[in-house]
Amino acid sequence: MMTLKEALALPAEEVKALRDELKKRIDEQKALNAYIAVDEAGGGVPLLIKDNIQVKGWNVTAASKILQGYVAPYDATVIEKIKAAGLAPFGRANMDEFAMGSSTETSFYGKTLNPHDPERVPGGSSGGSAAAVAAGVAIAALGSDTGGSIRQPAAFCGIVGMKPTYGRVSRWGLGAYSSSLDQIGPMTQNVEDAAILYDIISGYDRRDSTSAAIEYTPVTPNLNPDRKLTIAVVDNYIEEASPEVQRAYETAVKALEAEGHTVVHKKMLGAKYDIAAYYIVATAEASANLSRYDGVRYGRRAEGAGNLKEMYLKTRSEGFGEEVKRRILLGSFVLSSGYYDAYYLKAQKVRHLIKDEYEAVFEEADLILSPVAPTPAFKFGEMADPLQMYLSDVYTVGVNLAGLPAISLPVQKSAEGLPIGLQLIGRHFDEQTVFDGAMSLERAVCYNK
C-alpha cells in the first residue's frame, strides 16, 4: 500500500483509481471486519474514519445499538481540516462500543480480526482503524485515544499510532467517552505519515472549550531524526511486562544508544496507580456523557414502554452492551453521595501526582520510552475477566491522565510473528521532539512488517 505522503502527491485521476482499488481490496478482506461501511464524503485521498467521529450525512453510531439510525448533522472539526487538505472520509472503522474496550470485541457489528493472526484481537478501541492500515485496506486512519485506544491497537497490529497533547486537536464532533481524556490522533504506516496527518488535524478550535489557544508550528517541515535526545527508561515499569516485551524494550534501548541518544534510568510510581485513577475518572465522566442516550434525543427508542421512566429503562437496557453498562454503573457509583470523596476526589489527587511525576522526569529527559501493552496481541476470549482486560491498559492510561503526547511504533516481532510496539512519551505540546525521536527509533530498529 502506498503511503499517505505518496497519495497526497497523486493527480486527481490517480486518486480515483486508488479509491477504486481500495474498494476492491476491502471487499476481498471482508472477513477482517475492519470496516463497518464504505461510506464516502468527497473525492480526495481516502482516509478511514473511526465510527465515533461525525461526518455529515453518515450513520455515525460509535459501534452501538443505541445509535442505530442516527445521521450526523455536521462535520467534526478534524473532518473539515482533512477535506481542506485534499483528503476525504472514506469508510467507517469498527471499534469497541463507545470506545470502551481494549479488543474491539464489544462492537455491535462484531469483532475485528488481527491481520497478523485472525485468532487474536487487533486491540481497541480503535481496532478497526489499526487492522485496516496493517492489512493494506486503508492508507491511513483517524482514531481516538482515551486511555491508549490509538497506541495499543497500533502496537498489536504493527503500525504507527499517535496520541497528541490534550487540547492540541479539536474534540468538536468526537463522540465523548471521557471528556478530560479523549483525543483524536493519526494511525499510519510510518512515522512521517503520522506527522503529516497530525499537522493536518491540529490547531486551535474556538468551538471546543478544551482546545488550547496556543501558537502552532507544523512538525513535518522540521522533522529531524538525527537530533540527539536524552531518553528516560523506567526500570520498574518494564518489570510488569512479558519476557518478549522486555526483550523488545532492550532492543529499542540499544538501538537508541547506537543512534547517539543518551539513555537515563528513572523510577516512577507503580503503573497500578495509573490504572486505578484512570478507571475511576473515565467511568465517572462516561456515566455523565452517556446519560444523553435516553431514547428521546438520539438514535433508537425501545418499543412497548408504558411511561417515560420505563422508556428510559428499556431503551438503555436494550441499546447498551454489557461493557458500557458496567462502566456506567461504576461511574455512577464513584460519583454517588458518600463515595465521591473516597473514590472520585482521591482519583483526581492521584491524577495530579501522576502529572507531577512525569514533569519531574522531563526535567532531565526529552522523552520517556515505555511499553504499550504488557504482552503482544492476545487471543479472543483470553481476557474474559473485565479486570484482567482493564490491566492491559496499564502502560497507556497515565499518558492520558497527564495529557501528554505519545507515539507507538513497532520495534520487533514475537516468536509467533506478532508485532510488539513501544511508545515514546513527550512533554506537553512538544510533539516535534516526539516525532523526531520516533523517526530515529524507526530508522534504528528497521522493523520488517
C-alpha positions as CSV (number, residue, x, y, z in Angstrom):
1,M,0.0,0.0,0.0
2,M,1.3,3.4,-0.9
3,T,2.0,5.8,1.9
4,L,-0.1,8.9,2.8
5,K,2.8,11.1,1.6
6,E,2.8,9.4,-1.8
7,A,-1.0,9.5,-2.1
8,L,-1.2,13.3,-1.4
9,A,1.1,13.8,-4.4
10,L,-1.1,11.9,-6.8
11,P,-3.0,13.7,-9.6
12,A,-6.9,13.6,-9.4
13,E,-7.3,10.7,-11.9
14,E,-4.9,8.5,-10.0
15,V,-6.6,9.3,-6.7
16,K,-9.8,8.0,-8.3
17,A,-8.0,4.8,-9.4
18,L,-6.7,4.4,-5.8
19,R,-10.1,4.7,-4.3
20,D,-11.4,2.0,-6.7
21,E,-8.5,-0.2,-5.9
22,L,-9.2,0.2,-2.2
23,K,-12.9,-0.8,-2.6
24,K,-11.7,-3.9,-4.3
25,R,-9.3,-4.8,-1.5
26,I,-11.8,-4.0,1.2
27,D,-14.3,-6.4,-0.5
28,E,-11.6,-9.1,-0.7
29,Q,-10.9,-8.8,3.0
30,K,-14.5,-8.5,4.4
31,A,-13.7,-11.3,6.9
32,L,-11.4,-8.8,8.7
33,N,-14.4,-6.8,9.7
34,A,-12.3,-3.6,9.9
35,Y,-14.9,-1.5,8.0
36,I,-18.5,-1.1,9.2
37,A,-19.4,0.5,5.9
38,V,-17.5,2.0,2.9
39,D,-19.2,5.4,3.0
40,E,-17.7,8.3,1.0
41,A,-17.7,12.1,1.5
42,G,-15.8,13.8,-1.3
43,G,-13.3,12.7,-3.8
44,G,-9.9,13.4,-2.2
45,V,-7.3,11.0,-0.9
46,P,-9.2,8.3,1.1
47,L,-8.9,8.3,4.9
48,L,-10.6,5.8,7.1
49,I,-12.6,7.4,10.0
50,K,-13.4,5.8,13.3
51,D,-17.1,5.4,13.9
52,N,-17.3,8.0,16.7
53,I,-16.2,11.0,14.6
54,Q,-19.0,13.0,13.0
55,V,-19.1,13.0,9.2
56,K,-22.2,14.9,7.8
57,G,-24.8,12.6,6.3
58,W,-23.2,9.4,7.6
59,N,-24.7,7.0,10.1
60,V,-22.2,7.5,12.9
61,T,-23.0,5.0,15.7
62,A,-19.9,4.6,17.9
63,A,-20.5,0.8,17.2
64,S,-23.5,0.8,19.5
65,K,-27.1,-0.5,19.0
66,I,-28.5,2.6,20.7
67,L,-27.3,4.9,17.9
68,Q,-28.6,2.8,15.0
69,G,-30.5,5.2,12.7
70,Y,-28.6,8.4,13.9
71,V,-27.4,10.5,11.0
72,A,-24.6,13.0,11.7
73,P,-25.9,16.6,11.0
74,Y,-22.4,18.2,10.7
75,D,-18.7,17.5,10.1
76,A,-16.3,17.3,13.1
77,T,-13.5,19.9,13.0
78,V,-11.0,17.2,12.1
79,I,-13.2,16.3,9.1
80,E,-13.3,19.9,7.9
81,K,-9.5,20.0,8.2
82,I,-8.8,16.8,6.3
83,K,-11.2,17.9,3.5
84,A,-9.4,21.3,3.2
85,A,-6.1,19.4,2.9
86,G,-7.2,17.3,0.0
87,L,-8.2,14.2,1.9
88,A,-11.7,12.7,2.1
89,P,-13.5,10.5,4.7
90,F,-13.6,7.0,3.2
91,G,-15.3,4.3,5.3
92,R,-16.3,3.9,8.9
93,A,-13.9,1.9,11.1
94,N,-15.1,-0.7,13.5
95,M,-14.4,0.0,17.2
96,D,-15.3,-1.0,20.7
97,E,-18.8,0.3,21.6
98,F,-18.4,4.0,22.7
99,A,-14.7,3.4,22.7
100,M,-15.0,1.2,25.8
101,G,-12.7,-1.8,25.4
102,S,-9.2,-3.0,24.5
103,S,-10.0,-5.6,21.9
104,T,-12.8,-4.4,19.5
105,E,-14.9,-7.3,20.8
106,T,-17.7,-5.1,22.3
107,S,-18.8,-3.7,18.9
108,F,-22.4,-4.0,17.9
109,Y,-21.1,-5.1,14.5
110,G,-19.0,-8.0,15.8
111,K,-15.3,-8.3,16.4
112,T,-12.4,-7.2,14.1
113,L,-9.6,-9.7,13.4
114,N,-5.9,-9.0,13.7
115,P,-4.4,-9.3,10.2
116,H,-1.3,-11.0,11.6
117,D,-3.3,-13.7,13.3
118,P,-7.1,-14.0,12.9
119,E,-7.4,-15.8,16.2
120,R,-6.1,-12.7,18.0
121,V,-7.5,-9.3,18.8
122,P,-6.5,-6.2,16.9
123,G,-6.6,-4.2,20.2
124,G,-9.0,-1.4,21.0
125,S,-10.9,0.7,20.9
126,S,-9.6,1.8,17.5
127,G,-9.1,-1.8,16.4
128,G,-10.8,-1.4,13.0
129,S,-8.6,1.6,12.1
130,A,-5.4,-0.3,13.1
131,A,-6.4,-3.6,11.4
132,A,-7.3,-1.8,8.1
133,V,-4.0,0.1,7.9
134,A,-2.0,-3.1,8.8
135,A,-3.8,-5.2,6.3
136,G,-3.3,-2.6,3.5
137,V,-7.0,-1.8,3.1
138,A,-6.5,1.8,4.3
139,I,-3.7,4.3,3.5
140,A,-4.2,5.8,7.0
141,A,-6.9,6.3,9.5
142,L,-8.2,8.5,12.3
143,G,-8.7,7.0,15.8
144,S,-9.4,8.3,19.2
145,D,-7.4,7.7,22.4
146,T,-8.9,7.9,25.9
147,G,-6.6,5.5,27.7
148,G,-4.5,4.0,24.9
149,S,-7.1,3.4,22.2
150,I,-4.8,4.5,19.4
151,R,-1.5,3.3,20.7
152,Q,-2.5,-0.2,21.9
153,P,-4.1,-1.3,18.7
154,A,-1.3,0.2,16.7
155,A,1.2,-1.9,18.8
156,F,-0.9,-5.1,18.3
157,C,-1.2,-4.6,14.6
158,G,2.3,-3.3,13.8
159,I,1.6,0.2,12.7
160,V,2.2,3.7,14.0
161,G,-0.4,5.4,16.3
162,M,0.0,8.8,17.8
163,K,-1.9,10.5,20.7
164,P,-1.5,14.3,20.7
165,T,-1.2,16.5,23.7
166,Y,-4.7,17.1,25.2
167,G,-6.1,20.2,23.7
168,R,-3.9,20.1,20.5
169,V,-6.6,18.5,18.3
170,S,-10.2,19.7,18.5
171,R,-12.6,17.3,20.1
172,W,-15.6,19.1,18.5
173,G,-17.5,16.3,16.7
174,L,-16.0,13.4,18.6
175,G,-18.4,11.2,20.5
176,A,-17.5,11.8,24.1
177,Y,-16.4,8.9,26.3
178,S,-14.3,10.7,29.0
179,S,-14.1,14.4,28.1
180,S,-10.9,15.2,30.0
181,L,-9.0,12.3,28.4
182,D,-10.2,11.9,24.8
183,Q,-8.0,12.9,21.9
184,I,-8.2,12.2,18.2
185,G,-5.0,11.2,16.5
186,P,-3.4,9.6,13.4
187,M,-2.9,5.9,12.7
188,T,-0.5,5.3,9.8
189,Q,2.0,3.1,8.1
190,N,5.1,5.1,9.3
191,V,6.1,8.0,11.5
192,E,6.4,10.6,8.7
193,D,2.8,9.8,7.6
194,A,1.7,10.3,11.2
195,A,3.4,13.7,11.4
196,I,1.7,14.7,8.1
197,L,-1.7,13.8,9.3
198,Y,-1.1,15.2,12.7
199,D,-0.2,18.6,11.2
200,I,-3.4,18.5,9.1
201,I,-5.8,17.9,12.1
202,S,-4.0,20.0,14.7
203,G,-4.7,23.6,15.8
204,Y,-7.0,25.8,18.0
205,D,-10.8,25.5,17.6
206,R,-13.0,28.1,19.2
207,R,-15.9,25.6,19.2
208,D,-14.1,23.3,21.5
209,S,-13.8,24.7,25.1
210,T,-10.9,22.2,25.8
211,S,-8.9,23.3,22.7
212,A,-5.6,25.0,23.5
213,A,-5.3,28.5,22.2
214,I,-1.6,28.5,21.7
215,E,0.7,29.0,18.7
216,Y,1.0,26.0,16.4
217,T,4.2,25.2,14.4
218,P,3.9,22.4,11.9
219,V,6.2,19.5,12.7
220,T,6.6,17.8,9.3
221,P,8.9,20.5,7.7
222,N,11.1,20.3,10.8
223,L,11.4,16.6,11.2
224,N,15.0,15.7,12.3
225,P,15.8,12.0,13.1
226,D,19.5,13.0,13.6
227,R,18.7,15.2,16.6
228,K,20.3,13.8,19.8
229,L,18.0,13.4,22.7
230,T,18.0,12.3,26.3
231,I,15.6,9.4,26.7
232,A,14.4,8.1,30.1
233,V,13.7,4.4,30.7
234,V,11.5,3.5,33.7
235,D,13.0,0.3,35.0
236,N,10.2,-0.6,37.5
237,Y,7.6,-0.3,34.7
238,I,9.2,-2.9,32.5
239,E,9.2,-5.5,35.3
240,E,5.4,-5.9,34.7
241,A,5.8,-6.8,31.0
242,S,6.1,-10.2,29.5
243,P,9.6,-11.6,28.6
244,E,9.0,-10.9,24.9
245,V,8.1,-7.2,25.5
246,Q,11.1,-6.9,27.8
247,R,13.4,-8.2,25.1
248,A,11.9,-5.7,22.6
249,Y,12.4,-3.0,25.1
250,E,16.1,-3.9,25.5
251,T,16.4,-3.9,21.7
252,A,15.0,-0.4,21.5
253,V,17.2,0.9,24.2
254,K,20.3,-0.4,22.5
255,A,19.1,1.0,19.1
256,L,18.6,4.4,20.6
257,E,22.0,4.3,22.2
258,A,23.5,3.3,18.8
259,E,21.8,6.3,17.3
260,G,23.7,8.6,19.7
261,H,20.9,9.3,22.2
262,T,21.6,9.5,25.9
263,V,19.6,6.9,28.0
264,V,18.9,7.7,31.7
265,H,17.3,5.4,34.2
266,K,14.3,6.6,36.2
267,K,11.8,5.2,38.7
268,M,8.1,6.2,38.9
269,L,5.1,5.1,40.9
270,G,3.8,1.7,40.0
271,A,1.5,1.7,37.0
272,K,-1.2,0.2,39.2
273,Y,-1.9,3.7,40.5
274,D,-2.4,4.9,36.9
275,I,-4.9,2.2,36.2
276,A,-6.9,2.7,39.4
277,A,-7.1,6.5,38.9
278,Y,-8.0,6.2,35.2
279,Y,-10.9,3.8,35.6
280,I,-12.5,6.0,38.3
281,V,-12.1,9.2,36.3
282,A,-13.0,7.7,32.9
283,T,-16.1,5.9,34.1
284,A,-17.3,8.8,36.2
285,E,-17.2,11.1,33.1
286,A,-18.7,8.3,30.9
287,S,-21.7,7.9,33.2
288,A,-22.4,11.6,32.7
289,N,-21.7,11.7,29.0
290,L,-23.8,8.7,28.1
291,S,-26.8,10.0,30.1
292,R,-27.9,11.8,26.8
293,Y,-28.7,8.5,25.1
294,D,-32.1,8.0,26.5
295,G,-34.4,7.3,23.6
296,V,-35.6,10.9,23.3
297,R,-32.9,12.8,21.5
298,Y,-30.6,10.3,19.8
299,G,-30.8,7.0,18.0
300,R,-33.3,4.2,18.6
301,R,-36.1,4.1,21.1
302,A,-37.3,0.8,22.7
303,E,-40.9,-0.1,21.9
304,G,-43.7,-1.0,24.3
305,A,-42.9,1.3,27.2
306,G,-45.9,2.3,29.2
307,N,-44.4,5.6,30.6
308,L,-41.3,7.8,30.4
309,K,-39.3,6.0,33.2
310,E,-40.0,2.6,31.6
311,M,-39.0,4.0,28.2
312,Y,-35.7,5.2,29.6
313,L,-35.1,1.9,31.2
314,K,-35.9,-0.3,28.2
315,T,-34.1,1.9,25.7
316,R,-30.8,1.9,27.7
317,S,-31.1,-1.7,28.7
318,E,-31.6,-2.9,25.1
319,G,-29.3,-0.3,23.5
320,F,-26.1,-0.5,25.5
321,G,-23.8,-3.5,25.6
322,E,-22.6,-5.2,28.7
323,E,-19.2,-3.4,28.9
324,V,-20.9,0.0,28.5
325,K,-23.4,-0.8,31.2
326,R,-20.6,-1.9,33.5
327,R,-18.7,1.3,33.1
328,I,-21.9,3.5,33.6
329,L,-22.7,1.6,36.8
330,L,-19.1,2.0,38.1
331,G,-19.0,5.7,37.2
332,S,-22.4,6.4,38.8
333,F,-21.2,4.6,42.0
334,V,-18.0,6.6,42.4
335,L,-19.9,9.9,41.9
336,S,-22.7,8.9,44.3
337,S,-23.3,10.5,47.7
338,G,-20.9,9.1,50.3
339,Y,-18.4,7.7,47.8
340,Y,-17.4,10.9,45.8
341,D,-14.7,11.9,48.3
342,A,-13.5,8.3,48.8
343,Y,-13.1,7.5,45.1
344,Y,-13.5,10.3,42.6
345,L,-11.8,13.1,44.6
346,K,-8.9,10.8,45.6
347,A,-8.5,9.7,42.0
348,Q,-8.2,13.3,40.9
349,K,-5.5,13.8,43.5
350,V,-3.6,10.8,42.2
351,R,-4.0,12.1,38.7
352,H,-2.2,15.3,39.8
353,L,0.5,13.3,41.4
354,I,1.0,11.3,38.1
355,K,1.3,14.5,36.1
356,D,3.9,15.9,38.6
357,E,5.9,12.6,38.3
358,Y,6.1,12.9,34.5
359,E,7.1,16.6,34.8
360,A,9.9,15.6,37.3
361,V,11.3,13.1,34.7
362,F,11.1,15.7,32.0
363,E,13.4,18.0,34.0
364,E,16.2,15.6,33.0
365,A,14.9,13.9,29.8
366,D,13.4,14.9,26.5
367,L,11.4,11.7,26.1
368,I,10.3,8.6,28.0
369,L,10.5,5.1,26.4
370,S,7.7,2.8,27.7
371,P,5.9,-0.4,26.7
372,V,2.5,0.0,25.2
373,A,1.0,-3.3,26.5
374,P,2.3,-6.0,28.8
375,T,2.1,-8.6,26.0
376,P,1.7,-8.9,22.2
377,A,-1.9,-9.3,20.9
378,F,-3.9,-11.8,23.0
379,K,-6.3,-14.4,21.7
380,F,-10.1,-13.8,21.5
381,G,-11.7,-14.8,24.8
382,E,-8.4,-14.9,26.6
383,M,-9.3,-11.8,28.7
384,A,-12.8,-12.9,29.8
385,D,-12.4,-11.3,33.1
386,P,-13.1,-7.5,32.7
387,L,-10.5,-6.6,35.4
388,Q,-7.9,-8.6,33.5
389,M,-8.8,-6.7,30.3
390,Y,-8.5,-3.3,32.2
391,L,-5.0,-4.2,33.2
392,S,-3.9,-4.5,29.6
393,D,-4.0,-0.7,29.5
394,V,-1.6,-0.4,32.4
395,Y,1.2,1.4,30.4
396,T,-1.0,3.8,28.3
397,V,-3.6,5.4,30.7
398,G,-1.0,7.5,32.6
399,V,-0.3,9.5,29.4
400,N,-4.0,10.4,29.1
401,L,-4.3,11.3,32.8
402,A,-1.3,13.7,32.4
403,G,-2.5,15.0,29.0
404,L,0.9,14.2,27.3
405,P,1.7,13.4,23.7
406,A,2.9,9.9,22.9
407,I,3.6,7.8,19.8
408,S,3.5,4.0,19.4
409,L,5.6,2.3,16.8
410,P,6.6,-1.3,16.0
411,V,10.1,-2.4,17.0
412,Q,10.2,-6.2,16.9
413,K,8.2,-9.4,16.4
414,S,7.5,-12.1,18.9
415,A,8.4,-15.7,18.4
416,E,5.0,-16.2,17.0
417,G,5.4,-13.4,14.5
418,L,3.2,-10.9,16.3
419,P,4.2,-7.2,16.3
420,I,5.5,-5.6,19.5
421,G,5.2,-1.9,19.8
422,L,6.8,0.6,22.2
423,Q,5.8,4.2,22.9
424,L,7.8,7.4,23.2
425,I,6.2,10.0,25.6
426,G,7.0,13.7,25.4
427,R,6.3,17.0,27.2
428,H,3.1,18.9,26.8
429,F,2.9,20.4,23.3
430,D,6.4,19.2,22.4
431,E,5.2,16.9,19.6
432,Q,8.2,17.9,17.5
433,T,10.5,16.0,19.9
434,V,8.2,13.1,20.0
435,F,8.2,12.7,16.2
436,D,12.0,13.3,15.9
437,G,12.7,10.6,18.5
438,A,10.2,8.2,16.8
439,M,11.8,8.7,13.4
440,S,15.2,8.0,14.9
441,L,13.9,4.8,16.6
442,E,12.0,3.7,13.4
443,R,15.2,4.0,11.4
444,A,17.3,2.2,14.0
445,V,15.1,-0.9,14.5
446,C,14.3,-1.4,10.8
447,Y,11.1,-3.2,11.7
448,N,10.0,-5.6,9.0
449,K,6.3,-5.8,8.5
